[in-house]
Amino acid sequence: MPEQPNNTRSRRQMLKSVTLLGSASAVIGSSALAALQPTPSQTEGPFYPDIDNDLTFVRAKEHRAIGDVIYLHGVVQTPAGKPVERALVEIWQTDHQGIYDHAGDERQKDKDPNFQAFGRAVTDSSGRYSFRTVQPSRYSAGTFTRTPHIHYKVWRRGFHELTTQIYFAGEEHNVKDRLFNSLKPDEQKQLTIAFRPAADLDAGVVTQLRKDFEEPKLPANARIGEFRVVLADVHG
């Protein structure tokens, strides 16, 4: 039988090589696809022992937090004054000694174990929210001292997220606080809240707070402050 031309033999060898490469690619491709399995799910955690709008009491604890009880209430609204329903309002702060529930605070071992430290509320159809907590204390932060304050975060889909802090009217350390003094005078006014005894407030406010926390009456020495939050619309 006559010998086949070299170009014919080369073409058959090339076809054989392509077939082998194709098979190898299919194996590699199938292996890669097999490796892309859905990520396994797990339960959420760790959880805070209690996340609600009452920071003076931690679920499963026997005693309440130490410190002077204060109530924070207000509304979340648009710049036009329309209430923002179902906005998530979160606060966090130090306990009565100025200690945060945070691993970065070196005084963790001395914190009040009965203080919740973090609270969460959802506004109602009127844009209203409320918290019960204790008066926070000033504390040292590096080379300067922070005046008593409470951190706020508020968000709702369709609005710009707000992170801010509120301060206490009449607190002498306000004027020495760097963050407070970084604010313009009108901004300081917006974020400085006057806390007053229940006897000095409208009875309707007190009645509503009693309902919020299912109390027959508010503590005799409790003080109440109102903070109105204005959220900017993302399309505004």
Secondary structure, DSSP 4 states (H G I P E B T S, - for coil): -PPPPHHHHHHHHHHHHHHHHHHHHHHHHHHHHHH-PPPPP-------S--SSBTT--TT-SSPPSS-EEEEEEEEE-TTS-B-TT-EEEEE---TTS--SSTT-TTGGGS-TT---EEEEE--TT-EEEEEEE----EEETTEEEPSEEEEEEE-TTB--EEEEEEETT-GGGGG-HHHHTS-HHHHHHHEE--EEGGGS-HHHHHHHHHHTT-SS--TT-EEEE--EEPPBTT-
